[in-house]
């Protein structure tokens, strides 16, 4: 396959099932002079299945800015460069956006090789309202920040029509996220799409308030896309208590931690460990 010199190729790769790699994507991976990978070992497995050996550089969230100048030098010299992430489409909640922006600003070409995108795959099989859609990537790890973000963003469309919100959630965090959703938007329709395209692919559909009980231990593994459809009718009338603020108030009042933890847990639905983490942070 003939590629255009001095061009960056953004290549989508499978999110689980390697058979989902498009023939065009495979051709581009085989033809580029240099391949930028989120994890060279992970991409090395994909290349091995294709019978390819490539010059690969790591490009991830912690080194992307530092790698941009060297990549631009290669492109300006006429090299063809591919960009992949560990799974799905690069630059969408994965590294690459800063590089793509820099390549455009340098007056060089960017080409896209479309393919798997976990949010689109989940939404298509969810039965939820597909448009409008907002994608928020990964949720914050800290309980207080996560709850505040959910409270801030989970709204219906401006005209009150349903709007679906998408998040990436590791399986180990599904239960805590489900509890947050049950508190923040209890009447919203929710779908957990887990292990998409893999052997244990599955969908859970429930009202947000029922989602924590619907999750089993087996489901708390791997990766998931969580979709939440919010309509005017599902928006709560009162804001969920801010756990971080409640912890601060309890500390200021001199309330003993054990008693405060129980009370805050009843108000917010957070676990003792989550409240304890907030207690140590504040």
C-alpha positions in Angstrom: 0.0 0.0 0.0 1.4 3.4 -1.0 1.3 6.0 1.8 1.7 9.7 1.5 5.2 10.9 2.7 5.3 13.1 5.7 1.9 12.0 6.9 0.6 10.9 10.3 -1.8 8.0 10.2 -4.2 7.7 13.1 -5.2 4.0 13.2 -8.0 2.4 15.2 -7.3 -1.0 16.5 -9.5 -3.7 18.1 -11.0 -3.2 21.5 -10.8 -7.0 22.2 -11.4 -9.2 19.2 -8.4 -9.0 16.9 -10.6 -10.1 14.0 -12.1 -6.6 14.1 -9.0 -5.0 12.7 -9.9 -3.7 9.2 -7.8 -4.8 6.2 -6.9 -1.2 5.5 -5.7 -0.7 9.0 -3.5 -3.8 8.7 -2.1 -2.5 5.4 -1.2 0.9 7.0 0.4 -0.8 10.0 2.5 -2.8 7.6 3.5 0.2 5.5 4.4 3.0 7.9 8.0 3.8 8.6 7.4 4.4 12.3 4.7 3.3 14.7 3.8 5.2 17.8 2.2 3.0 20.5 0.7 3.6 23.9 2.4 0.4 25.0 4.9 -1.2 22.7 4.5 -4.6 24.3 0.8 -4.6 23.9 1.0 -3.4 20.2 3.8 -5.9 19.7 1.3 -8.7 20.3 -1.0 -7.3 17.6 1.9 -6.9 15.2 3.0 -10.4 15.8 -0.4 -11.8 14.9 -0.1 -9.9 11.6 3.5 -11.2 11.0 4.9 -7.7 11.2 8.1 -6.2 12.6 8.1 -2.5 12.9 10.1 0.4 14.3 8.0 1.3 17.3 8.2 4.2 19.8 6.2 4.5 23.0 3.9 7.5 23.2 1.7 7.7 26.3 0.2 10.2 28.6 3.4 10.8 30.5 5.8 11.3 27.5 3.6 12.6 24.7 4.7 16.3 24.9 8.4 15.3 25.0 8.1 13.0 22.0 6.3 15.5 19.7 9.5 17.4 18.4 11.2 14.1 17.4 8.0 12.9 15.6 7.7 16.2 13.7 11.4 15.9 12.6 10.6 12.4 11.2 7.5 13.7 9.4 9.2 16.7 8.0 11.9 14.4 6.6 9.2 12.6 4.7 8.6 9.6 6.9 5.2 8.0 7.3 4.2 7.6 11.0 1.3 5.6 12.4 -0.4 6.2 15.8 -2.2 3.5 17.7 -3.5 3.2 21.3 -3.8 0.0 23.3 -7.4 -0.4 22.1 -9.9 1.5 20.0 -9.4 4.9 18.4 -6.3 7.0 19.5 -6.8 10.4 21.0 -10.2 9.7 22.3 -9.6 9.3 26.0 -6.2 7.9 25.0 -2.9 9.6 24.1 -2.5 11.3 20.8 -4.6 14.5 20.7 -1.6 16.8 21.5 0.5 15.1 18.8 -2.3 15.3 16.2 -2.8 19.0 17.0 0.9 19.7 16.7 1.2 17.9 13.3 -1.7 20.1 12.0 0.0 23.3 13.3 3.2 22.3 11.6 1.4 22.2 8.3 1.7 18.5 7.9 -0.9 15.9 6.9 -3.0 13.7 9.2 -5.0 10.8 7.9 -7.5 8.7 9.8 -8.0 5.0 9.5 -11.4 4.5 11.3 -12.4 1.4 13.3 -13.5 0.3 16.7 -14.6 2.9 19.3 -16.0 1.3 22.5 -18.6 4.0 23.2 -20.1 3.7 19.7 -20.2 -0.1 20.0 -21.9 0.1 23.4 -24.4 2.7 22.4 -25.5 0.9 19.3 -26.5 -2.2 21.3 -27.8 -0.3 24.3 -31.3 0.8 23.2 -30.7 4.2 24.8 -31.1 7.5 23.1 -28.1 7.9 20.7 -28.3 11.6 20.1 -27.4 13.9 21.8 -24.5 12.0 23.3 -21.7 13.3 25.6 -18.6 11.3 26.3 -16.7 12.0 29.5 -13.9 9.4 29.3 -12.7 7.9 32.6 -14.2 9.1 35.9 -12.0 10.6 38.7 -10.8 8.0 41.2 -11.5 10.1 44.2 -15.0 9.7 45.5 -15.7 13.3 46.2 -14.4 14.5 42.8 -16.3 11.7 41.0 -19.6 12.6 42.7 -19.2 16.3 42.0 -18.5 15.6 38.3 -21.5 13.3 38.0 -23.8 15.9 39.7 -22.4 18.6 37.4 -22.6 16.8 34.0 -25.6 14.3 34.2 -28.3 16.4 32.7 -30.9 16.2 30.0 -30.5 18.1 26.7 -31.2 21.8 26.9 -34.7 21.3 25.6 -35.4 18.7 28.3 -35.2 15.8 25.8 -33.2 12.7 26.8 -29.5 12.8 26.5 -27.1 9.9 27.0 -23.8 10.2 28.8 -20.9 7.8 28.3 -18.0 6.9 30.7 -15.2 4.4 30.7 -15.1 2.4 34.0 -12.7 -0.3 35.0 -14.5 -3.3 36.4 -13.0 -2.9 39.8 -14.7 0.5 40.1 -18.1 -0.5 38.7 -19.8 -1.0 42.1 -18.7 2.4 43.5 -19.7 4.1 40.3 -23.1 2.3 40.3 -23.7 3.5 43.8 -22.8 7.1 42.8 -25.3 7.0 39.9 -28.0 5.6 42.1 -27.6 8.6 44.4 -27.1 11.3 41.7 -29.7 10.2 39.1 -31.7 7.3 40.6 -34.4 7.4 37.9 -32.1 7.6 34.9 -31.9 4.6 32.5 -28.4 3.0 32.7 -26.5 0.4 30.7 -23.3 -1.3 31.6 -21.6 -2.7 28.5 -18.7 -4.9 29.7 -15.9 -6.7 27.9 -17.1 -5.6 24.5 -16.2 -8.0 21.6 -14.6 -10.4 24.0 -15.7 -13.9 25.2 -17.5 -12.5 28.2 -19.2 -9.6 26.6 -22.4 -8.6 28.4 -25.0 -5.9 28.9 -26.8 -4.9 32.0 -29.9 -2.6 31.6 -31.5 -1.1 34.7 -32.7 2.1 36.4 -29.7 3.7 38.0 -31.2 3.1 41.5 -31.3 -0.7 40.8 -27.8 -0.9 39.2 -25.7 -1.7 42.3 -27.9 -4.8 43.1 -27.7 -6.0 39.4 -23.9 -6.2 39.5 -22.4 -9.6 40.4 -18.8 -10.3 41.4 -18.1 -11.8 38.0 -19.0 -8.5 36.4 -16.5 -6.5 38.4 -13.6 -7.5 36.1 -12.2 -6.2 32.8 -13.4 -2.9 31.3 -16.8 -1.4 30.9 -18.6 1.4 29.1 -21.3 2.9 31.4 -24.1 4.7 29.6 -26.6 6.9 31.5 -29.7 8.3 29.8 -31.0 11.4 31.6 -34.3 13.1 30.8 -36.1 16.0 32.3 -38.2 13.5 34.3 -35.2 11.6 35.7 -33.4 14.7 37.0 -33.5 14.9 40.8 -35.2 17.8 42.6 -32.5 18.1 45.2 -28.7 17.8 45.0 -27.0 14.8 46.5 -25.0 15.7 49.7 -21.4 16.5 49.0 -19.5 13.8 50.9 -16.3 15.8 51.0 -18.2 18.8 52.6 -19.9 16.5 55.1 -16.5 15.1 56.1 -15.1 18.6 56.6 -18.2 19.7 58.6 -17.9 16.6 60.9 -14.2 17.2 61.5 -14.8 20.9 62.2 -17.5 19.9 64.7 -15.2 17.4 66.4 -17.4 14.4 65.6 -15.6 11.1 66.1 -14.7 9.4 62.9 -16.6 6.2 63.3 -19.8 8.0 64.1 -19.3 10.4 61.3 -18.6 7.6 58.8 -21.8 5.9 59.6 -23.9 9.1 59.2 -22.2 10.2 56.0 -22.6 6.7 54.5 -26.3 6.8 55.2 -26.6 10.2 53.5 -24.4 9.5 50.4 -24.3 5.7 49.9 -20.5 5.7 50.0 -18.7 2.7 51.6 -16.7 3.1 54.8 -13.4 2.8 52.9 -14.4 5.6 50.5 -15.4 7.9 53.4 -12.2 7.0 55.3 -10.2 8.0 52.2 -12.0 11.3 52.1 -11.3 11.7 55.9 -7.6 11.3 55.3 -7.6 13.7 52.4 -9.3 16.6 54.2 
